[in-house]
Amino acid sequence: MALTKQKTVNLSGESRIGDELVARFSAQVSSNDALSQDIVTTIANVDLYRKNSKAVRDDANSFREFVYAVQDQVYSETETE
């Protein structure tokens, strides 16, 4: 018998204009399943998104970079175990 370990990290973020929520971002990073990882964007306020799409896209790109940094960390931890 052998022990199999997996590390899973849930990530989330929000894009706001003032106090208004415009979009939510989420991702899950798993040490065992690198090929099926998704970054999900949910638009909460379509009107504000249309008026501020550049700012929301910038936030989405920042969130994506955050996810990639966490992926790198999780993968490096897995390689050293």
Buried (B, 14 or more C-beta within 10 A) or exposed (E): EEEEEEBEBEBEBBBBBEEEBBBBBBBBBBBEEEEEEEBEBEBBBEEBBEEBBEBBBEBBEEBBEBBEEBBEEBBEEBEEE
